[in-house]
Amino acid sequence: MNIYLATLAALVVYLVIAWFLGNLLHLHGRDLWVLRIGLSIIGVAAAAVFLWFKRKEQKEATGMNEPSGPAHAEVDALAVRPQYRPDAARAGRV
């Protein structure tokens, strides 16, 4: 729960900085709003990606991330298959 609060606090600080950055750069009108909205979208996306990875990391640590389904079995089968060896392919040639 603390990671969510820390991420929220960091996002709020980032959004406040993004809001006032346009004034510091002396932007007006459309340019100001494009900067504010663009930086806000980047900040929210970064926070979401960070929380997604942290949640995934926590699931893996607790063992809740059990692979299942036919796609996983297919990937496992392909990973176990031996690598292509050119010298073995040439052994049958004359």
Backbone torsions as a table, in degrees:
resi	resn	phi	psi	omega
1	MET	NA	-32.4	-179.7
2	ASN	-65.1	-31.9	-179.1
3	ILE	-66.9	-34.1	177.8
4	TYR	-68.0	-42.1	179.5
5	LEU	-67.3	-40.6	178.4
6	ALA	-65.2	-40.9	178.5
7	THR	-65.6	-41.5	178.1
8	LEU	-63.3	-42.8	179.1
9	ALA	-63.4	-43.6	178.7
10	ALA	-64.5	-38.5	179.1
11	LEU	-66.1	-40.7	178.9
12	VAL	-64.1	-43.7	177.6
13	VAL	-61.4	-43.7	178.8
14	TYR	-61.1	-44.3	-178.6
15	LEU	-66.0	-36.0	176.7
16	VAL	-65.6	-43.4	177.8
17	ILE	-63.8	-42.4	179.1
18	ALA	-63.4	-35.4	-179.3
19	TRP	-65.8	-45.0	-175.7
20	PHE	-86.8	-10.8	179.8
21	LEU	-62.6	-37.3	178.1
22	GLY	-61.7	-37.6	177.8
23	ASN	-68.4	-38.5	179.0
24	LEU	-65.4	-31.3	179.1
25	LEU	-87.6	1.8	178.7
26	HIS	59.5	41.8	176.4
27	LEU	-89.3	152.3	-179.4
28	HIS	-138.7	154.4	172.2
29	GLY	64.6	-131.5	-174.7
30	ARG	-62.3	-41.9	-179.3
31	ASP	-59.7	-39.0	179.0
32	LEU	-63.2	-45.5	-177.9
33	TRP	-72.4	-33.8	176.6
34	VAL	-63.6	-42.8	178.3
35	LEU	-63.3	-47.9	-178.1
36	ARG	-62.1	-47.4	-178.7
37	ILE	-68.1	-42.1	179.9
38	GLY	-61.9	-47.8	179.2
39	LEU	-66.7	-34.4	178.0
40	SER	-65.8	-42.6	178.2
41	ILE	-63.9	-42.1	178.3
42	ILE	-62.3	-42.5	-179.8
43	GLY	-65.5	-44.6	179.5
44	VAL	-65.8	-41.0	178.5
45	ALA	-64.0	-41.5	179.5
46	ALA	-64.4	-41.4	178.2
47	ALA	-64.7	-40.6	179.6
48	ALA	-65.0	-43.2	179.1
49	VAL	-65.2	-41.7	178.0
50	PHE	-60.1	-47.0	180.0
51	LEU	-66.3	-35.0	178.5
52	TRP	-63.1	-45.2	179.4
53	PHE	-67.7	-38.9	178.4
54	LYS	-64.9	-39.8	178.8
55	ARG	-65.6	-42.1	177.5
56	LYS	-62.1	-42.5	178.7
57	GLU	-62.5	-40.6	179.1
58	GLN	-67.6	-38.5	177.4
59	LYS	-63.5	-41.8	179.6
60	GLU	-66.8	-34.4	179.8
61	ALA	-69.2	-33.8	-179.7
62	THR	-89.4	-8.6	178.3
63	GLY	82.7	16.2	-178.8
64	MET	-83.6	-9.6	-175.9
65	ASN	-92.8	66.9	-179.3
66	GLU	-83.4	125.8	177.7
67	PRO	-70.2	142.2	179.0
68	SER	-151.8	162.7	175.3
69	GLY	101.2	162.5	-178.1
70	PRO	-68.7	-28.9	-179.9
71	ALA	-64.7	-37.7	179.0
72	HIS	-66.3	-40.4	179.1
73	ALA	-64.1	-37.3	179.5
74	GLU	-67.0	-41.4	178.7
75	VAL	-65.0	-40.7	177.3
76	ASP	-61.8	-41.6	179.9
77	ALA	-64.3	-39.3	179.1
78	LEU	-70.2	-33.6	-179.4
79	ALA	-71.4	-29.7	-178.2
80	VAL	-81.7	-24.4	-178.5
81	ARG	-57.6	136.1	-178.1
82	PRO	-64.4	151.7	179.9
83	GLN	-71.4	153.7	177.0
84	TYR	-68.9	129.1	179.9
85	ARG	-119.4	112.7	-177.2
86	PRO	-61.7	-34.8	-178.7
87	ASP	-67.8	-32.0	177.0
88	ALA	-71.3	-32.0	179.0
89	ALA	-71.8	-32.2	-179.5
90	ARG	-81.7	-11.2	-177.0
91	ALA	-65.5	-28.0	-178.6
92	GLY	-85.6	-7.1	-177.5
93	ARG	-84.2	157.3	179.1
94	VAL	-94.9	NA	NA
